[in-house]
């Protein structure tokens, strides 16, 4: 189970589970239902920009998410409604869609959208809820070509062992800057000339007090 935030363990796109679930007596059927919703993709509900680098992460294997890192299932609904079917099968995570989404969510634009989406009542923190998580805007993975999906997986493999700095340091994080370029230029086939504007966005966003929270790592 991926239950709580531990910033020191969340520097890479792959995050290890931190808890082990056990089935209580008499709740086997409920446990089966919960496990059917286990995923590799998880989104952060409570994102502290000054300490946490990731808005979304993957686990190496399917995992049950907790309060901090709930499950998020990307699946293709190929099952039309059938009145004769008592219960539809549990959705299966579509991994070729997961890679571009987890990459996009951790680019500068992905962080910016996550910041805009959440409640910013606490300085340096953006909080959202399970009910609002489906409203979070992400890259339209359904519109990507097979070649782009393959590129996304290749980029993920390239970046999976690289460490990110906390989100509020995006303006000077070589891994974040490299991810921006990989996603925008290599995956989305945008011209290299556009990379000037993500640099401006990184700088301006990291100067926002609700992002840096007064930390000395803010741009000077």
N, C-alpha and C positions, 0 to 999 in steps of 0.2 A: 504494500500500500504506500502511496505517495501522499503523506498526511500533512506535513507542516513545512514552513519555509526554514531553510538553513542556508543562509547566503553563501557560506564557504563551500557548500556542495552544489551550488547552482551556477557555476561559472561557465559550464559547457552546455551545448544543446541537449545532450543526454544527461538526465538526472536520475540518480539511483533511488529506489524505494527506501523509505526510512522506518517502516513499520511492517508487522506481520499480522494479518487478520486470522482470527480463529472462530470457527462456527460454534455458536452457543447451542446447547442441547435443545432439540425440538425445532430448530430454525434452518434445517438443511435446505428446504425448498426456497426459502427467502434468500439464503446465501447463493444458491444457484442463479437466481434472478439477478442478484447484484453482480455476480461474476460475469454474467452474460453481457453486461454493459462496460466491462473493463476495456480500456484502450491504451494505446501508446501515446496518444496526443493529450496534453493537459494544458489548460490555460490558468494563469495566475489571477485570482480574484482580488488579492490584497497586494498591490505592487508598490514596494518602497523603492523609489528611484535612487536613493542615496546608497543603498546597499545591495539591491537585487538587480542582476543583469538581464533577466529573461522575462518576457511577457508570456511566452509559451515554451513548452519543452516536450521532449519525447522521453519515454522510458525504453530500456532495451527490450523488454517484453511487455505484454499487456499487463495493466496494473489498475487497481482500484484507487481512484483519486479521493482526496479528503477535502477539508474546508479550504485549504490554501490552493490546492492544485486539482480541481475537479476534472472528471473525464469530459472529453468533447469528441463526439462521434461524427466523422465525415463519412457518409455512406451514400450510395446510389440507390434510390428507391425504384427498383424494377418490379415491384410486386403490386399490381393493381388491386384495388379493393375487391375482396371476394367475400360475399355474404355467407358462403358455405364454409368459410374457413374460420374456425372459432377464434384463433389467436395467430396473428402474423408472426413470422420468424423474427428473432432479434436481429437488428441491423448489424452488418459486418463492416468494420472499419476499412475504408478504401485507402491503402497505404500510398498509392501513387498521388493522391490528393493531399495527404498529410505532409509530405516533404515541402511542397511550395508554401503551404500555409504556415508551417512552423518557421520557415526561413523568413517569409514576409513579415510575420508578427514580430520578429526581432530586428528588422531593419529600423532605421531612424523613422521612416514614415509609419511603420507598424507601431512603434512606441508612442509616436505622436497621437495616433488614432486611439490607442489604448488610454492615454492620458486624457484626451477629450471625452472619451466614453464614460470614464469612471467619475465617482464623486471625489472632489479634491478638498474636502473639509479639513483634512489633516495635512500639515505642511510636508511636502516631499513625498506624498503618497496618493495613489489613486485606487479607489475601492469600487468594485462592482459586485453584483450578486448573481447567483445561479440563474434567476429568472431573467435577468437582463443580458446575460452572456450571449445568448443567441442573436442579440441585436448588434453585437460588435461587428464592425465592418472589417472584412479581410479581403485579400486578393481573390478574385473569382476563379478558383481553381478549375471549375467546370469548363471554362473557355480556353484553357491552355491546350496546345497541341501535344501529341505524343512526344515530339522532340523536346518541347519545353518541359514536360513532366520528367523526361529522362535527364534533362539538364539539371532540374531541381534536385533530383536524387544524387547526381554527381556532385553538385555544390554542397549538399548536406554532408556527404562523405568527406569532402575536402575540409569542411569547417567543424565537424563533430568533435574533434579533439582540441580545438582552439579555445582559449579562455577569453571571455568577455569581461570588460570592466563594468561597474555599476551603471545603470541606464543614464544617470545624470552626467556621466563622463563620456557620452557618445561622441562628443566633438573631438576628443583626443584618443579614442579607442581604435587602435589599428585593426582589430578584428571586426568591429562594427562597420568601420569605413570600408573594409574589404568586402564585407557581406553586402553592403549597399550596392557596391559596384557590380558584384557577381549577380545579384538578383536583377538589378535594373538593366545592365548591359548584356550579360550573358543569357539570363533566363528570359527576360522580357524583350530582348533585342532592341533596346533603346540606344541611340548614338552616344558615344563616350562624352560628347560635349555637354550632355545634360548633367553630368556629375558635379557641375559647379553649384547647382541649386540645392542638392542634398547637403553640401558643405555649409551653405548659408543656413539651412533649416536646422542642422545640428547645432550650430553656434547659437542661433536665436532661441531655440527650444531649451538648451542647457542653461541659458541666462534667466529663464523663467523661475521666480522664487518658489513656486509650487513644485518645481522639478528639483532644483538643487538643494532646497531646504536650508539654505544658509551654510552649506558645507564649503570648506576652503577649496574644494576641487572645481568650483564653478569657474567659467571662463573669466579672464581678467582683461 
